[in-house]
């Protein structure tokens, strides 16, 4: 993978982690019940995908 592709993959990973942080903060402050669980699950999945993108950009 060339340097530009690694840059884009790492930026996507950072973006996904930032979106995940915003979603989990919103879910914990403003929602309750099943909506909180679904938003937390979505945030967790985005965090894992962002982490994988970060690991790929390092390798």
PyMOL Python script that loads the backbone (N, CA, C, O; Angstrom):
from pymol import cmd

cmd.read_pdbstr("""\
ATOM      1  N   UNK A   1       0.849  -1.170   0.000  1.00  0.00           N
ATOM      2  CA  UNK A   1       0.000   0.000   0.000  1.00  0.00           C
ATOM      3  C   UNK A   1       0.902   1.244   0.000  1.00  0.00           C
ATOM      4  O   UNK A   1       1.844   1.337   0.787  1.00  0.00           O
ATOM      5  N   UNK A   2       0.604   2.190  -0.886  1.00  0.00           N
ATOM      6  CA  UNK A   2       1.436   3.384  -0.963  1.00  0.00           C
ATOM      7  C   UNK A   2       1.074   4.363   0.163  1.00  0.00           C
ATOM      8  O   UNK A   2       0.097   4.169   0.887  1.00  0.00           O
ATOM      9  N   UNK A   3       1.878   5.406   0.288  1.00  0.00           N
ATOM     10  CA  UNK A   3       1.748   6.345   1.402  1.00  0.00           C
ATOM     11  C   UNK A   3       0.411   7.097   1.379  1.00  0.00           C
ATOM     12  O   UNK A   3      -0.190   7.320   2.430  1.00  0.00           O
ATOM     13  N   UNK A   4      -0.051   7.483   0.205  1.00  0.00           N
ATOM     14  CA  UNK A   4      -1.313   8.217   0.129  1.00  0.00           C
ATOM     15  C   UNK A   4      -2.502   7.354   0.560  1.00  0.00           C
ATOM     16  O   UNK A   4      -3.417   7.839   1.225  1.00  0.00           O
ATOM     17  N   UNK A   5      -2.483   6.092   0.184  1.00  0.00           N
ATOM     18  CA  UNK A   5      -3.561   5.191   0.581  1.00  0.00           C
ATOM     19  C   UNK A   5      -3.547   4.991   2.098  1.00  0.00           C
ATOM     20  O   UNK A   5      -4.603   4.958   2.730  1.00  0.00           O
ATOM     21  N   UNK A   6      -2.348   4.857   2.685  1.00  0.00           N
ATOM     22  CA  UNK A   6      -2.255   4.729   4.136  1.00  0.00           C
ATOM     23  C   UNK A   6      -2.795   5.967   4.831  1.00  0.00           C
ATOM     24  O   UNK A   6      -3.445   5.866   5.871  1.00  0.00           O
ATOM     25  N   UNK A   7      -2.524   7.147   4.252  1.00  0.00           N
ATOM     26  CA  UNK A   7      -3.022   8.387   4.827  1.00  0.00           C
ATOM     27  C   UNK A   7      -4.548   8.399   4.838  1.00  0.00           C
ATOM     28  O   UNK A   7      -5.164   8.735   5.850  1.00  0.00           O
ATOM     29  N   UNK A   8      -5.154   8.032   3.713  1.00  0.00           N
ATOM     30  CA  UNK A   8      -6.613   8.042   3.629  1.00  0.00           C
ATOM     31  C   UNK A   8      -7.237   7.020   4.566  1.00  0.00           C
ATOM     32  O   UNK A   8      -8.259   7.296   5.195  1.00  0.00           O
ATOM     33  N   UNK A   9      -6.633   5.849   4.664  1.00  0.00           N
ATOM     34  CA  UNK A   9      -7.165   4.816   5.564  1.00  0.00           C
ATOM     35  C   UNK A   9      -7.079   5.289   7.014  1.00  0.00           C
ATOM     36  O   UNK A   9      -8.008   5.072   7.793  1.00  0.00           O
ATOM     37  N   UNK A  10      -5.978   5.929   7.378  1.00  0.00           N
ATOM     38  CA  UNK A  10      -5.848   6.412   8.755  1.00  0.00           C
ATOM     39  C   UNK A  10      -6.826   7.553   9.027  1.00  0.00           C
ATOM     40  O   UNK A  10      -7.380   7.634  10.124  1.00  0.00           O
ATOM     41  N   UNK A  11      -7.047   8.434   8.055  1.00  0.00           N
ATOM     42  CA  UNK A  11      -8.017   9.511   8.249  1.00  0.00           C
ATOM     43  C   UNK A  11      -9.437   8.973   8.384  1.00  0.00           C
ATOM     44  O   UNK A  11     -10.225   9.491   9.175  1.00  0.00           O
ATOM     45  N   UNK A  12      -9.765   7.950   7.624  1.00  0.00           N
ATOM     46  CA  UNK A  12     -11.081   7.316   7.764  1.00  0.00           C
ATOM     47  C   UNK A  12     -11.215   6.695   9.151  1.00  0.00           C
ATOM     48  O   UNK A  12     -12.265   6.805   9.785  1.00  0.00           O
ATOM     49  N   UNK A  13     -10.161   6.049   9.615  1.00  0.00           N
ATOM     50  CA  UNK A  13     -10.182   5.460  10.959  1.00  0.00           C
ATOM     51  C   UNK A  13     -10.372   6.505  12.042  1.00  0.00           C
ATOM     52  O   UNK A  13     -11.146   6.300  12.976  1.00  0.00           O
ATOM     53  N   UNK A  14      -9.667   7.631  11.923  1.00  0.00           N
ATOM     54  CA  UNK A  14      -9.804   8.714  12.896  1.00  0.00           C
ATOM     55  C   UNK A  14     -11.223   9.278  12.853  1.00  0.00           C
ATOM     56  O   UNK A  14     -11.827   9.535  13.895  1.00  0.00           O
ATOM     57  N   UNK A  15     -11.746   9.467  11.654  1.00  0.00           N
ATOM     58  CA  UNK A  15     -13.100   9.983  11.513  1.00  0.00           C
ATOM     59  C   UNK A  15     -14.141   9.061  12.124  1.00  0.00           C
ATOM     60  O   UNK A  15     -15.062   9.519  12.799  1.00  0.00           O
ATOM     61  N   UNK A  16     -13.995   7.762  11.888  1.00  0.00           N
ATOM     62  CA  UNK A  16     -14.942   6.804  12.462  1.00  0.00           C
ATOM     63  C   UNK A  16     -14.877   6.804  13.986  1.00  0.00           C
ATOM     64  O   UNK A  16     -15.907   6.688  14.649  1.00  0.00           O
ATOM     65  N   UNK A  17     -13.679   6.932  14.543  1.00  0.00           N
ATOM     66  CA  UNK A  17     -13.553   6.982  15.997  1.00  0.00           C
ATOM     67  C   UNK A  17     -14.179   8.252  16.564  1.00  0.00           C
ATOM     68  O   UNK A  17     -14.793   8.217  17.631  1.00  0.00           O
ATOM     69  N   UNK A  18     -14.029   9.369  15.861  1.00  0.00           N
ATOM     70  CA  UNK A  18     -14.633  10.622  16.317  1.00  0.00           C
ATOM     71  C   UNK A  18     -16.160  10.536  16.262  1.00  0.00           C
ATOM     72  O   UNK A  18     -16.844  10.963  17.192  1.00  0.00           O
ATOM     73  N   UNK A  19     -16.688   9.985  15.172  1.00  0.00           N
ATOM     74  CA  UNK A  19     -18.139   9.809  15.056  1.00  0.00           C
ATOM     75  C   UNK A  19     -18.654   8.878  16.155  1.00  0.00           C
ATOM     76  O   UNK A  19     -19.727   9.099  16.716  1.00  0.00           O
ATOM     77  N   UNK A  20     -17.885   7.844  16.453  1.00  0.00           N
ATOM     78  CA  UNK A  20     -18.257   6.916  17.511  1.00  0.00           C
ATOM     79  C   UNK A  20     -18.329   7.625  18.862  1.00  0.00           C
ATOM     80  O   UNK A  20     -19.248   7.376  19.643  1.00  0.00           O
ATOM     81  N   UNK A  21     -17.378   8.495  19.140  1.00  0.00           N
ATOM     82  CA  UNK A  21     -17.376   9.227  20.407  1.00  0.00           C
ATOM     83  C   UNK A  21     -18.587  10.145  20.517  1.00  0.00           C
ATOM     84  O   UNK A  21     -19.191  10.253  21.584  1.00  0.00           O
ATOM     85  N   UNK A  22     -18.944  10.806  19.415  1.00  0.00           N
ATOM     86  CA  UNK A  22     -20.117  11.691  19.422  1.00  0.00           C
ATOM     87  C   UNK A  22     -21.399  10.891  19.637  1.00  0.00           C
ATOM     88  O   UNK A  22     -22.265  11.299  20.411  1.00  0.00           O
ATOM     89  N   UNK A  23     -21.522   9.754  18.956  1.00  0.00           N
ATOM     90  CA  UNK A  23     -22.727   8.936  19.089  1.00  0.00           C
ATOM     91  C   UNK A  23     -22.872   8.393  20.511  1.00  0.00           C
ATOM     92  O   UNK A  23     -23.970   8.413  21.068  1.00  0.00           O
ATOM     93  N   UNK A  24     -21.787   7.913  21.100  1.00  0.00           N
ATOM     94  CA  UNK A  24     -21.884   7.340  22.448  1.00  0.00           C
ATOM     95  C   UNK A  24     -22.179   8.423  23.470  1.00  0.00           C
ATOM     96  O   UNK A  24     -22.904   8.181  24.435  1.00  0.00           O
ATOM     97  N   UNK A  25     -21.627   9.614  23.273  1.00  0.00           N
ATOM     98  CA  UNK A  25     -21.931  10.718  24.184  1.00  0.00           C
ATOM     99  C   UNK A  25     -23.404  11.103  24.092  1.00  0.00           C
ATOM    100  O   UNK A  25     -24.068  11.300  25.109  1.00  0.00           O
ATOM    101  N   UNK A  26     -23.905  11.208  22.872  1.00  0.00           N
ATOM    102  CA  UNK A  26     -25.326  11.513  22.675  1.00  0.00           C
ATOM    103  C   UNK A  26     -26.209  10.431  23.279  1.00  0.00           C
ATOM    104  O   UNK A  26     -27.209  10.734  23.929  1.00  0.00           O
ATOM    105  N   UNK A  27     -25.846   9.174  23.068  1.00  0.00           N
ATOM    106  CA  UNK A  27     -26.659   8.066  23.572  1.00  0.00           C
ATOM    107  C   UNK A  27     -26.721   8.066  25.092  1.00  0.00           C
ATOM    108  O   UNK A  27     -27.776   7.791  25.663  1.00  0.00           O
ATOM    109  N   UNK A  28     -25.620   8.366  25.750  1.00  0.00           N
ATOM    110  CA  UNK A  28     -25.608   8.322  27.211  1.00  0.00           C
ATOM    111  C   UNK A  28     -26.309   9.508  27.841  1.00  0.00           C
ATOM    112  O   UNK A  28     -26.867   9.388  28.931  1.00  0.00           O
ATOM    113  N   UNK A  29     -26.290  10.660  27.170  1.00  0.00           N
ATOM    114  CA  UNK A  29     -26.884  11.855  27.764  1.00  0.00           C
ATOM    115  C   UNK A  29     -28.368  11.993  27.424  1.00  0.00           C
ATOM    116  O   UNK A  29     -29.168  12.317  28.301  1.00  0.00           O
ATOM    117  N   UNK A  30     -28.748  11.753  26.173  1.00  0.00           N
ATOM    118  CA  UNK A  30     -30.088  12.117  25.704  1.00  0.00           C
ATOM    119  C   UNK A  30     -31.075  10.966  25.550  1.00  0.00           C
ATOM    120  O   UNK A  30     -32.274  11.220  25.425  1.00  0.00           O
ATOM    121  N   UNK A  31     -30.627   9.716  25.552  1.00  0.00           N
ATOM    122  CA  UNK A  31     -31.550   8.624  25.250  1.00  0.00           C
ATOM    123  C   UNK A  31     -31.647   7.630  26.409  1.00  0.00           C
ATOM    124  O   UNK A  31     -30.834   7.628  27.333  1.00  0.00           O
ATOM    125  N   UNK A  32     -32.674   6.789  26.317  1.00  0.00           N
ATOM    126  CA  UNK A  32     -32.891   5.745  27.323  1.00  0.00           C
ATOM    127  C   UNK A  32     -33.379   4.474  26.631  1.00  0.00           C
ATOM    128  O   UNK A  32     -33.858   4.512  25.497  1.00  0.00           O
ATOM    129  N   UNK A  33     -33.253   3.376  27.315  1.00  0.00           N
ATOM    130  CA  UNK A  33     -33.832   2.119  26.864  1.00  0.00           C
ATOM    131  C   UNK A  33     -33.165   1.524  25.644  1.00  0.00           C
ATOM    132  O   UNK A  33     -31.940   1.520  25.518  1.00  0.00           O
ATOM    133  N   UNK A  34     -34.007   1.015  24.736  1.00  0.00           N
ATOM    134  CA  UNK A  34     -33.518   0.280  23.569  1.00  0.00           C
ATOM    135  C   UNK A  34     -32.786   1.197  22.605  1.00  0.00           C
ATOM    136  O   UNK A  34     -31.858   0.759  21.925  1.00  0.00           O
ATOM    137  N   UNK A  35     -33.189   2.471  22.530  1.00  0.00           N
ATOM    138  CA  UNK A  35     -32.512   3.421  21.638  1.00  0.00           C
ATOM    139  C   UNK A  35     -31.077   3.626  22.107  1.00  0.00           C
ATOM    140  O   UNK A  35     -30.156   3.694  21.293  1.00  0.00           O
ATOM    141  N   UNK A  36     -30.888   3.723  23.416  1.00  0.00           N
ATOM    142  CA  UNK A  36     -29.543   3.864  23.979  1.00  0.00           C
ATOM    143  C   UNK A  36     -28.683   2.651  23.628  1.00  0.00           C
ATOM    144  O   UNK A  36     -27.512   2.786  23.273  1.00  0.00           O
ATOM    145  N   UNK A  37     -29.279   1.471  23.732  1.00  0.00           N
ATOM    146  CA  UNK A  37     -28.541   0.248  23.412  1.00  0.00           C
ATOM    147  C   UNK A  37     -28.166   0.194  21.936  1.00  0.00           C
ATOM    148  O   UNK A  37     -27.034  -0.148  21.595  1.00  0.00           O
ATOM    149  N   UNK A  38     -29.102   0.528  21.070  1.00  0.00           N
ATOM    150  CA  UNK A  38     -28.829   0.476  19.626  1.00  0.00           C
ATOM    151  C   UNK A  38     -27.761   1.489  19.237  1.00  0.00           C
ATOM    152  O   UNK A  38     -26.853   1.166  18.471  1.00  0.00           O
ATOM    153  N   UNK A  39     -27.858   2.715  19.757  1.00  0.00           N
ATOM    154  CA  UNK A  39     -26.839   3.726  19.452  1.00  0.00           C
ATOM    155  C   UNK A  39     -25.474   3.328  20.004  1.00  0.00           C
ATOM    156  O   UNK A  39     -24.453   3.551  19.355  1.00  0.00           O
ATOM    157  N   UNK A  40     -25.453   2.743  21.191  1.00  0.00           N
ATOM    158  CA  UNK A  40     -24.189   2.283  21.768  1.00  0.00           C
ATOM    159  C   UNK A  40     -23.583   1.155  20.939  1.00  0.00           C
ATOM    160  O   UNK A  40     -22.367   1.099  20.755  1.00  0.00           O
ATOM    161  N   UNK A  41     -24.422   0.267  20.445  1.00  0.00           N
ATOM    162  CA  UNK A  41     -23.944  -0.821  19.604  1.00  0.00           C
ATOM    163  C   UNK A  41     -23.369  -0.286  18.291  1.00  0.00           C
ATOM    164  O   UNK A  41     -22.314  -0.738  17.845  1.00  0.00           O
ATOM    165  N   UNK A  42     -24.059   0.674  17.672  1.00  0.00           N
ATOM    166  CA  UNK A  42     -23.563   1.287  16.440  1.00  0.00           C
ATOM    167  C   UNK A  42     -22.228   1.970  16.704  1.00  0.00           C
ATOM    168  O   UNK A  42     -21.295   1.838  15.911  1.00  0.00           O
ATOM    169  N   UNK A  43     -22.129   2.700  17.813  1.00  0.00           N
ATOM    170  CA  UNK A  43     -20.881   3.382  18.155  1.00  0.00           C
ATOM    171  C   UNK A  43     -19.752   2.381  18.373  1.00  0.00           C
ATOM    172  O   UNK A  43     -18.618   2.626  17.960  1.00  0.00           O
ATOM    173  N   UNK A  44     -20.053   1.258  19.018  1.00  0.00           N
ATOM    174  CA  UNK A  44     -19.038   0.237  19.251  1.00  0.00           C
ATOM    175  C   UNK A  44     -18.540  -0.361  17.940  1.00  0.00           C
ATOM    176  O   UNK A  44     -17.340  -0.568  17.762  1.00  0.00           O
ATOM    177  N   UNK A  45     -19.455  -0.636  17.030  1.00  0.00           N
ATOM    178  CA  UNK A  45     -19.070  -1.188  15.721  1.00  0.00           C
ATOM    179  C   UNK A  45     -18.196  -0.188  14.955  1.00  0.00           C
ATOM    180  O   UNK A  45     -17.189  -0.573  14.361  1.00  0.00           O
ATOM    181  N   UNK A  46     -18.578   1.091  14.968  1.00  0.00           N
ATOM    182  CA  UNK A  46     -17.770   2.111  14.297  1.00  0.00           C
ATOM    183  C   UNK A  46     -16.386   2.218  14.928  1.00  0.00           C
ATOM    184  O   UNK A  46     -15.394   2.405  14.223  1.00  0.00           O
ATOM    185  N   UNK A  47     -16.317   2.101  16.254  1.00  0.00           N
ATOM    186  CA  UNK A  47     -15.034   2.152  16.944  1.00  0.00           C
ATOM    187  C   UNK A  47     -14.138   0.990  16.527  1.00  0.00           C
ATOM    188  O   UNK A  47     -12.943   1.181  16.301  1.00  0.00           O
ATOM    189  N   UNK A  48     -14.696  -0.193  16.425  1.00  0.00           N
ATOM    190  CA  UNK A  48     -13.911  -1.369  16.012  1.00  0.00           C
ATOM    191  C   UNK A  48     -13.429  -1.206  14.571  1.00  0.00           C
ATOM    192  O   UNK A  48     -12.275  -1.508  14.270  1.00  0.00           O
ATOM    193  N   UNK A  49     -14.293  -0.735  13.685  1.00  0.00           N
ATOM    194  CA  UNK A  49     -13.893  -0.531  12.289  1.00  0.00           C
ATOM    195  C   UNK A  49     -12.808   0.537  12.200  1.00  0.00           C
ATOM    196  O   UNK A  49     -11.852   0.387  11.438  1.00  0.00           O
ATOM    197  N   UNK A  50     -12.949   1.613  12.972  1.00  0.00           N
ATOM    198  CA  UNK A  50     -11.919   2.647  13.010  1.00  0.00           C
ATOM    199  C   UNK A  50     -10.590   2.120  13.520  1.00  0.00           C
ATOM    200  O   UNK A  50      -9.531   2.482  13.007  1.00  0.00           O
ATOM    201  N   UNK A  51     -10.648   1.257  14.537  1.00  0.00           N
ATOM    202  CA  UNK A  51      -9.430   0.648  15.058  1.00  0.00           C
ATOM    203  C   UNK A  51      -8.759  -0.227  14.014  1.00  0.00           C
ATOM    204  O   UNK A  51      -7.537  -0.198  13.867  1.00  0.00           O
ATOM    205  N   UNK A  52      -9.547  -1.001  13.292  1.00  0.00           N
ATOM    206  CA  UNK A  52      -8.996  -1.864  12.246  1.00  0.00           C
ATOM    207  C   UNK A  52      -8.353  -1.019  11.156  1.00  0.00           C
ATOM    208  O   UNK A  52      -7.280  -1.364  10.661  1.00  0.00           O
ATOM    209  N   UNK A  53      -8.993   0.084  10.775  1.00  0.00           N
ATOM    210  CA  UNK A  53      -8.396   0.986   9.778  1.00  0.00           C
ATOM    211  C   UNK A  53      -7.067   1.557  10.280  1.00  0.00           C
ATOM    212  O   UNK A  53      -6.111   1.680   9.514  1.00  0.00           O
ATOM    213  N   UNK A  54      -7.012   1.901  11.562  1.00  0.00           N
ATOM    214  CA  UNK A  54      -5.772   2.409  12.122  1.00  0.00           C
ATOM    215  C   UNK A  54      -4.661   1.379  12.109  1.00  0.00           C
ATOM    216  O   UNK A  54      -3.511   1.705  11.817  1.00  0.00           O
ATOM    217  N   UNK A  55      -4.995   0.153  12.420  1.00  0.00           N
ATOM    218  CA  UNK A  55      -3.989  -0.920  12.411  1.00  0.00           C
ATOM    219  C   UNK A  55      -3.514  -1.180  10.979  1.00  0.00           C
ATOM    220  O   UNK A  55      -2.325  -1.391  10.744  1.00  0.00           O
ATOM    221  N   UNK A  56      -4.442  -1.163  10.032  1.00  0.00           N
ATOM    222  CA  UNK A  56      -4.080  -1.387   8.636  1.00  0.00           C
ATOM    223  C   UNK A  56      -3.151  -0.283   8.150  1.00  0.00           C
ATOM    224  O   UNK A  56      -2.211  -0.551   7.401  1.00  0.00           O
ATOM    225  N   UNK A  57      -3.403   0.959   8.569  1.00  0.00           N
ATOM    226  CA  UNK A  57      -2.551   2.057   8.101  1.00  0.00           C
ATOM    227  C   UNK A  57      -1.147   1.991   8.693  1.00  0.00           C
ATOM    228  O   UNK A  57      -0.213   2.540   8.109  1.00  0.00           O
ATOM    229  N   UNK A  58      -0.980   1.339   9.827  1.00  0.00           N
ATOM    230  CA  UNK A  58       0.350   1.202  10.417  1.00  0.00           C
ATOM    231  C   UNK A  58       1.159   0.135   9.700  1.00  0.00           C
ATOM    232  O   UNK A  58       2.364   0.293   9.502  1.00  0.00           O
ATOM    233  N   UNK A  59       0.509  -0.942   9.315  1.00  0.00           N
ATOM    234  CA  UNK A  59       1.199  -2.085   8.702  1.00  0.00           C
ATOM    235  C   UNK A  59       1.669  -1.752   7.310  1.00  0.00           C
ATOM    236  O   UNK A  59       2.270  -2.595   6.643  1.00  0.00           O
TER     237      UNK A  59
END
""", "prot")
cmd.dss("prot")
cmd.show_as("cartoon", "prot")
cmd.util.cbc("prot")
cmd.orient("prot")
